[in-house]
Amino acid sequence: IDEAGGRALPDWSPEASLETMTALNVATAILSVSTPGTTFLPAATDAAALARDLNDYTASVVADHPDRFGFFATVPLPHVDAAIAETVRALDVLHADGVVLLANNDGVYLGQDGQDDLFAALDARSAVVFIHPADLPGPAVDGVLPFAADFLLDTTRAAYLLDFAGFYFDTALSSSPAALPSLLAFADPGHVLFGSDWPFAPLPASQLFAAGLENYPLDASTRAAIDHGNALALFPRLGSAPASVPQSLAGTVRNTARRTVMRGIARLMASR
């Protein structure tokens, strides 16, 4: 696999992630595997084996950096029985912080018939579920970038089939002056968290949207809630993580300068 959602699959490593987190002033991140997940493997045994390998690896990354990372487990949907087995193992044995589910898995949407046992297993563990869009179950349209348009429809289809009341939202690529007011007006109080969309979004894009969030007029309590308070309500084990990102004086100066420049660019773009 070399692309998903109309974009080339980006490189990722724990070291690159830590560098990006420092640049974005992020103390702790939750790791997950997004589209295509395991759906490119049609056989349940193959998909389950890949999910198991991914979760074992990600759990080892978290074990190496327990204050810097958590993780959402990958499960091999649309194979429900295999997905339940890996959900139970990942949450009970690997102590994952939740699971990531694609909005659709090979054309089967979350909330459709046949998934009750999976959601029962998640509910029994009060699990956090991260829903990420996937490629639509149909041909792409020439000139329409899937990640820019189809992903929005894919998430909407899943949300239509599920209970919106418990949804949380992140600010990944959504903290512009046009989008953020709508998000804050729609989401329940306390249900908005910081997100970067890295590495699918390159670092400059993540920095630009982070700057947009910093520029947006929020009261201190709302800003603190989006930055970390709302996340701690979902992941209380991360409350012992350091509140700030450790870095050298030179690194602090460099990243402060970058944030200042990005805030200026974001302010200029908002005024046009």
Secondary structure, DSSP 8 states (H G I E B T S, - for coil): --EETTEE-----HHHHHHHHHHTT-S-EEE---TTTTTT--SHHHHHHHHHHHHHHHHHHHHHSTTTEEEEEE--TT-HHHHHHHHHHHHHTS--SEEEEESEETTEETTSTT-HHHHHHHHHTT--EEEE----SS---TT--IIIIIHHHHHHHHHHHS-GGG--EE-TTT-STTTHHHHHHHS-TT-EE----TTTS-HHHHHHHHHHHHHS---HHHHHIIIIIHHHHH-GGGGGS-SS----HHHHHHHHHHHHHHHHHHHHHHH-
